Amino acid sequence: MLAAQITRSLHHQRYWKSVDLDYMYVKYARIWIPDPEVVWKSAELVKDYKSGDKVLHLRVEDGKELQYSLDAKSKELPPLRNPDILVGENDLTALSYLHEPAVLHNLKVRFIDSKLIYTYCGIVLVAINPYEQLPIYGEDIINAYSGQNMGDMDPHIFAVAEEAYKQMARDERNQSIIVSGESGAGKTVSAKYAMRYFATVSGSASEANVEERVLASNPIMESIGNAKTTRNDNSSRFGKYIEIGFDKRFRILGANMRTYLLEKSRVVFQAEEERNYHIFYQLCASAMLPEFKTLRLGNASYFHYTKQGGSPVIDGIDDAKEMMNTRRACTLLGIVDSCQMGIFQILAAILHLGNVAFTSRDADSCTIPAKHEPLTIFCDLMGVEYEQMAHWLCHRKLSTATETYIKPISKLQAINARDALAKHVYASLFNWIVDHVNQALHSTMKQHSFIGVLDIYGFETFEINSFEQFCINYANEKLQQQFNMHVFKLEQEEYMREQIPWTLIDFYDNQPCINLIEAKLGILDLLDEECKMPKGSDNSWAQKLYNTHLNKSVLFEKPRMSNKAFIIQHFADKVEYQCEGFLEKNKDTVYEEQIKVLKSSKFKMLPELFRDEKPISPTTATPSGRTPLSRAAVKPSKSKTAHPSKEHKKTVGHQFRNSLHLLMETLNATTPHYVRCIKPNDFKFPFMFDEKRTVQQLRACGVLETIRISAAGFPSRWTYQEFFSRYRVLMKQKDVLSDRKQTCKNVLEKLILDKDKYQFGKTKIFFRAGQVAYLEKIRADKLRVACIRIQKTIRGWLLRKKYLRMRKAAITIQRYVRGYQARCLATFLRRTKAATIIQKFQRMYVARKRYHHTLAATLVLQSYLRGYIARKKYQQMLRGHKATIIQKHVRGWLARVRYHRSLEAIVYLQCCFRRMMAKRELKKLKIEARSVEHYKKLNFGMENKIMQLQRRIDEQSKDSKSLIEKLSTLEAAYTSETEKLKNDVERLKMSEEEAKNATNRVISLQEEIGKLRKELHQTQTEKKTIEEQAEIYKQETDQLVLELKEQNTLLKTEKDELNRRIQDQAKEITEVMEKRFTEETKQLDLDLNNERQRYQNLLQEFSRLEERYDDLKDEMKVMVSISKPGHKRTDSTHSSNESEYTYSSEITEAEEFPMRTEEPSEKKAPLDMSLFLKLQKRVSELEQEKQSLQDELDKKEEQALRTKVKEEERPQMRGAELEYESLKRQELESENKKLKNELNELRKALMEKSAPNVTAPGAPAYRVLLDQMTSVSEELEVRKEEVLILRSQLMSQKEAIQPKNTMTDSTILLEDVQKMKDKGEIAQAYIGLKETNRLLESQLQSQKRSHDNELEALRGEIQSLKEENNRQQQLLAQNLQLPPEARIEASLQHEITRLTNENLDLMEQLEKQDKTVRKLKKQLKVYAKKIDELEVGQMDNISPGQIIDEPIHPVNIPRKEKDFQGMLEYKKEDEPKLVKNLILDLKPRGVAVNLIPGLPAYILFMCVRHADYLNDDQKVRSLLTSTINGIKKILKKRGDDFETVSFWLSNTCRFLHCLKQYSGEEGFMKHNTPRQNEHCLTNFDLAEYRQVLSDLAIQIYQQLVRVLENILQPMIVSGMLEHETIQGVSGVKPTGLRKRTSSIADEGTYTLDSIIRQLNTFHSIMCQHGMDPELIKQVVKQMFYIIGAVTLNNLLLRKDMCSWSKGMQIRYNVSQLEEWLRDKNLMNSGAKETLEPLIQAAQLLQVKKKTDEDAEAICSMCNALTTAQIVKVLNLYTPVNEFEERVSVSFIRTIQLRMRDKKDSPQLLMDAKHIFPVTFPFNPSSLALETIQIPASLGLGFICRV
């Protein structure tokens, strides 16, 4: 089935038959082939196609290869695929190949990849339902599309609505928007958004907010006309046509609604998973409300009419809440509560009627049970009798010619009658509600034009199609015919406009199908005829159809297997209709008796539903000649009798046909705009695209028919400039002519040989289908060849560089290798030579050594032999001598042995004796050693040791030392005793006798010695144990000390850790406090700004209401209410403020009745101002509280600096005063010089003009002149001396007042000087000298500062020259790298730019010089005029000195300045004249050029000063009120002139600053001079008026912002986005039928230079008017915010602007704006920061967008953009050339995942209407009031200086 549909589609679109595209079917060409799953599949040719081939060799996207067989008969080739560069275009007609697969693929790419639901198809807007809420319908989007051309923005329903609105205003022709599509495609939502757009952009003509009521009709109609179906949760079950009426100024007046074919059957029956109308479920959900108790409702599942579908609840929908919205909408439309309850009562009665049950008595009769509850409730609610209703529900009345009788009906017939009654009652109620909605939307004012919005069902085909589908498809046939004719007409107009030969296009005309349905003996006629037959049935009607149309009409067929159905070939598809039910639905039979019972109801509202409608009168037609509006059910135009038998006999088909004819007449009388809604899938899944369902709807809605009609001729159209810009790469330099048209013709003749493939129009070139793709292929091939050549050159250059680098490296390596080899050879040669020398010397050495060895051996042998002989002889001699010696010694030894033996015996005896004596002596000594004292000493030492051991801690070391010492003493004693014993032994030896006697004693002594040894051993063991214990104790002590040290270390570390933690916590607390303090400060600043902004918004609203009040009052006075027609639109929130810029009545009144307008204003103004002051008082208090909080924060920050400020304050003040005095003196001197120069010039002029005898040196006039000049010079000298004396005295007094600690020396000196009465002059001179020195020092410092400033300026100029030099060098380097042709072009472009800039600078200088010349000429004229007057008034004998003296007033002024107090006196009756001359009639341009800035403000303040001096509160109040009202009046009159608004903003701020500066408050008097302090106000506190003036300044500032926004708005998009500042970077792509604004600078387009020139104009005007620098910065910041916001909003709404090249253009434009800020020294104004979102968006277009690292970089870079904006830019990113790549869906999802935690606004667009809160920092003036001169040009001669 699908393949057959595709084949039919291919045959249906035969336009490529006539286009020879065989040459495009080459290898790698991509085509579309049919596919049963996705309808069309993309494939690629793997082999060139040749004429005659029967198959194509293809490769599909999954890599598989296949052979595609061509049709043997037609041999049609499959459609070609468009280049990727064209995929995703906004307009389908921009595609080179226009066919079904291209359309389907383009829609899919936009819907799935880019998340774009709107696409243009010629004049049709295709809208795909996303099944998801998208943030693209806010008021910011409406404002963005308002006023834009349809082709300049991305497709949107708002663009279609704007186009309709614009054409209505421009062409003075009614418009209509036709919205069609399947159920669930989004028709109702699209129509709703279109209506909301009209309501928002146009506003209402009255204060009744008609636009809100128009929008309020939607909830009501949706509740009673929409229901849930299987395809849509909010499906409109009726068609409607809403006419929105507008007045001559194109503001909404009212609306009227027409409905078609309500689906009444839904009231009594719902299919599975469907619901009844929403209103029934809303009632059931609200049944528990007190007011609904009487309706006795319950759950929806209780009622038969609401439970059949089994789906009473819709997910995400709260029926009770929707009920509240419905009731609120009814109230807004004027339906009172009683009528609302009546409606709900009837609806509840219908529900109860559905529950009425019937009981069968027999086959032909039935009955209702007695007191049946549902019927009882129905009758109670309807106010009818139970018995009558029960009777007529079960019976019917039959009437014949002779009699009338009542017949019972069966149960089935009774149920059908009950359902028919319910349907009829609901339809009548529906019509009644529609009538009341129309009455609420009707306007009594005259309607000038209208825009109709048609929300009608699209073509439908189901498995079972009945009467409803037949009517729907019939209506779509009529609409399709009108659509085809309109498209055909537009194509014909385009061809005729461009003077292209028009050939008739064969398009599908569905008139035969319409004739089949509505013509005579058509289907509807036969149906009506069958309904009139008494025994008519569906079967008989079907037979009549077969007999009449079968085999006679090709569009009518009979199904093979059915005799109760028929098939009609509609324009979209064949549809089979089942005949069953056609007659019943067409008759819509309702028993008359039941209707009569309802008409007799006591319920007043019920009879109104069945009241006969009046016929339409022909007098109700509108003046524009359009067809009059009708209500839902269209009745015949003829009046009909009220015969009961004729009621309800008009068939539904006849009514629908009449309504449809009326609708077509209305549409044909308007300019239609088409919206085709597409349902992407049947499952309501968001952003899911079902190709099969979509292509069915595309065929059904006529989109493909539009494509076919366009493709049949010349579908692709380019302007000559766009063609030249796009295909400039295909031209050679010699082909480019000055005439773009001739250039394009010459190039096309070379590129396309067949001239039938294109046509040249007046402004465009027309191409056949496929030719643009061919040109794109040639362009891509050319660019590819150029890229290959560039790549080849670059690669060759790189390889050449690599080769040269390698060659150089190889040569270097060779050089080093060869050197190394040479060095190795030299080393080898040296080593060989050395080896030879070594061998020579070695061999010589060996030979010599061998010789020496042999010689030595010989000599040794000789020596040994001779020695041996000598030794033999010597030994013999020696032996004889030795023998003699031996004998001698042996004999001596024997004698000595005998002697020694005797001596040893004697010595032994001596030793034994001496030993015995020693033993005796030893025993004696031992006895002495055992004495008691000795033991006591020992025991005492042991006790001490034991006591020391018990202590163990304190005396252990001491005990150890004492024991060691004692042991040493014992050892010493033992040694001494041993020595004594030895002495005794020696003594005993000497006395042998005593030894013998003491032998026994020795034995005893030996025993004692043994005991002592044992004791000594015991003592040593004890010592050892004590030492061991001491060692153990020492170890324990050391361990304890180590443990204590470790614990101490741990404690120290813990202490350090705690200290560190305390420090960290203190630091953190400090940081937190600082951070919190900073955040609180920021929050307070933010709150302050918000409060300020809120206050300023309230002020703006108050001023708007005040102006509205004044306008209404003026209109009531003048009785003029008709304004000139014009196309002006306002925002919906300011819809009532249309008179804000309408000045006709006001000007007329001012011109005709000047005195009348002045007197009421004088009476009214004080009262209004006092009321205004009371209203402002509370606001000022809140502002003061806010300011006090801010002051507290400021005080905390300034506490650290107060001491330094106090110390430095006085010297600084003194320096400032000295500086001021010196400057004042310099001004006086310069003024004196100026006066002298002017006198000399006048003297020369007089000498030239006057006679010689008059100006002779001896003449009287000459002498008088000299005398006056002498007197003037003397007076000036006297004045100088007085000034010096006064200055010195003043400074001396200041020095005396200063503290003693700061000026000790000077104070003492002053006291001494004052004591010297006789030397007062000397002291005065000394003080004057000191002051003079100080003045000289201050002047020197000021000169030094000026010198430093000049140096800084010179350095800046040098730096700028260096930057310019570097830029020139870079340009030169870039030019050198370019080829010769491009180099010449670049140099020419650069030279043109330079000359242009120089030309602009010279023009500015010339303008300044012209202004100066004009100023001087004016002064010269004034002087000449005064001289002429003097010459006329003087006699010939008058001296020229007198002539000169009179016009030069400044010469005589100084003597009067002593008494001038800076006040201006005027009379009370001159106040209107003062306001008129100084405010209303003052021209800002003349004041700005010729007078000092802020002169009107100074004059007004001087007048206020005089009123304050007189203590006249009435005069002060009157003057201030008149001033404020005068400023408001002039701003209202010239509110659109930037110069006027800027002038009065500057003067209002200066007036405000003067009131502050001279208020007498200390905070405002810091920078005043003593003279200025004397001029302060003395009697009145004008703080409240200062608040009023501040509010007025805020209003003027907001008006200034609106003015500059209106001026800049048309320039921004063209200059920042569309214009190519860098030529040739971005290419122009095909744009289809909706042509966009050209990016090439034409004569009328704006460029970036236009914006910069306008900014220069704004800045120069504000500077000329003397506006405060801080205020200028705020204005510049606001201007740059507007530029950035508008540019970014348009970028987010324009797919063609989201490309890499456009990002570069934007960044360049932003850099130019930043350069402008630098030139104007405004970088610190905050203006650059407002462009940050735009800069980041441009960077986002240029950065790489592939990897996760790229996503991370984007997330960190784009911190000023919201997530929605980033995703939108990535979705819209479109490559301009084939070398760029699209952003993948996965990358966008990665960005969304990374930024999901970012909390930002979901709003897509920036608020371009946002105005930053303005502040007016206090800026005192240094100008002295007494020096101000009032020029005569102001006409203020009635003011006197005081």
Salt bridges, closest charged atoms under 4 A:
ASP35 OD1 - LYS41 NZ 3.24
GLU44 OE1 - ARG59 NH1 3.43
GLU61 OE2 - ARG81 NH1 3.50
GLU65 OE2 - ARG59 NH2 3.22
GLU76 OE2 - LYS17 NZ 3.51
ASP84 OD1 - ARG30 NH2 2.76
GLU89 OE2 - LYS1629 NZ 2.84
GLU100 OE2 - ARG699 NH2 2.69
GLU162 OE1 - ARG1129 NH1 2.76
ASP171 OD1 - ARG170 NE 3.29
GLU172 OE1 - HIS448 NE2 3.09
GLU182 OE1 - ARG231 NH1 3.30
GLU182 OE1 - ARG693 NH2 2.52
GLU207 OE2 - ARG1108 NH2 3.68
GLU222 OE2 - LYS192 NZ 2.81
ASP233 OD1 - LYS684 NZ 2.83
GLU243 OE2 - ARG258 NH2 3.22
GLU243 OE1 - ARG626 NH1 2.97
ASP247 OD2 - ARG251 NE 3.52
GLU263 OE1 - ARG237 NE 2.47
GLU263 OE1 - ARG266 NE 3.22
GLU274 OE1 - ARG266 NH2 2.96
GLU291 OE2 - ARG327 NH1 2.83
ASP319 OD2 - ARG275 NH1 3.38
ASP380 OD2 - ARG296 NH2 3.14
ASP419 OD1 - ARG418 NH2 3.18
ASP435 OD2 - ARG631 NH1 3.54
GLU468 OE1 - LYS585 NZ 3.13
GLU477 OE2 - HIS570 ND1 2.87
GLU491 OE1 - ARG717 NH2 2.65
GLU494 OE1 - ARG497 NH2 2.38
GLU494 OE2 - LYS764 NZ 2.90
GLU518 OE2 - LYS478 NZ 3.31
GLU518 OE1 - HIS661 NE2 3.06
ASP525 OD1 - ARG657 NH1 3.44
GLU530 OE1 - LYS544 NZ 2.77
GLU557 OE2 - LYS574 NZ 2.94
ASP573 OD1 - ARG8 NH2 3.85
ASP588 OD2 - LYS264 NZ 2.02
GLU613 OE1 - ARG631 NH2 3.71
GLU647 OE2 - LYS599 NZ 3.77
GLU647 OE1 - HIS648 NE2 3.88
ASP682 OD1 - LYS679 NZ 3.93
ASP682 OD2 - ARG693 NE 2.87
GLU691 OE2 - LYS108 NZ 2.75
GLU705 OE1 - HIS12 NE2 3.31
GLU705 OE2 - ARG708 NH2 3.33
ASP735 OD1 - LYS750 NZ 3.25
ASP754 OD2 - LYS757 NZ 2.64
ASP756 OD1 - ARG768 NH2 3.51
GLU776 OE1 - ARG726 NH2 3.02
ASP781 OD2 - LYS777 NZ 3.24
ASP781 OD1 - ARG784 NH1 2.97
GLU921 OE2 - ARG987 NH2 3.78
GLU955 OE2 - ARG951 NH1 1.55
ASP984 OD1 - ARG987 NH2 2.10
GLU1008 OE2 - ARG930 NH1 2.61
GLU1036 OE1 - ARG952 NH2 3.93
GLU1057 OE2 - ARG1060 NH2 2.21
GLU1057 OE2 - ARG1061 NE 3.47
ASP1064 OD2 - ARG1060 NH1 2.99
GLU1091 OE2 - ARG1094 NH1 2.88
GLU1101 OE2 - ARG1104 NH2 2.35
GLU1106 OE1 - LYS1528 NZ 2.97
ASP1110 OD1 - LYS1164 NZ 4.00
ASP1111 OD1 - LYS1532 NZ 1.98
GLU1138 OE1 - ARG249 NH2 3.33
GLU1140 OE2 - ARG1602 NH2 3.83
GLU1146 OE1 - LYS1532 NZ 3.99
ASP1168 OD2 - LYS1164 NZ 3.35
GLU1181 OE1 - ARG1178 NH1 3.07
GLU1217 OE1 - LYS1294 NZ 2.45
GLU1219 OE2 - ARG1345 NH2 2.93
GLU1221 OE1 - ARG1287 NE 3.54
GLU1229 OE2 - ARG1225 NH1 3.04
GLU1275 OE2 - ARG1455 NH2 2.99
GLU1282 OE1 - LYS1458 NZ 3.86
GLU1295 OE2 - ARG1214 NH1 3.44
GLU1295 OE2 - ARG1334 NH1 2.53
GLU1331 OE2 - ARG1334 NH1 3.12
GLU1352 OE1 - ARG1355 NH1 3.98
GLU1364 OE1 - ARG1367 NH2 2.13
GLU1391 OE2 - ARG1394 NH2 2.16
GLU1398 OE2 - ARG1394 NH1 2.55
GLU1465 OE1 - HIS1506 NE2 3.96
GLU1471 OE1 - LYS1468 NZ 3.94
ASP1481 OD2 - LYS1476 NZ 2.51
GLU1539 OE1 - ARG1485 NH2 2.89
GLU1561 OE2 - ARG1586 NH2 3.06
GLU1574 OE1 - ARG1571 NH1 3.19
GLU1605 OE2 - LYS1809 NZ 3.28
GLU1618 OE2 - ARG1694 NH1 2.76
ASP1668 OD1 - ARG1550 NH2 3.66
ASP1668 OD2 - HIS1553 NE2 2.74
GLU1670 OE2 - LYS1673 NZ 3.81
ASP1696 OD2 - ARG1636 NE 3.27
ASP1696 OD2 - ARG1694 NH2 3.65
GLU1714 OE1 - ARG1718 NH2 3.84
GLU1714 OE2 - LYS1728 NZ 3.94
GLU1715 OE1 - ARG1718 NH1 3.25
GLU1752 OE1 - ARG1794 NH1 2.42
GLU1778 OE1 - ARG784 NH2 3.48
GLU1781 OE1 - LYS1746 NZ 3.13
GLU1826 OE2 - ARG1571 NE 3.71
GLU1826 OE1 - HIS1575 ND1 3.73
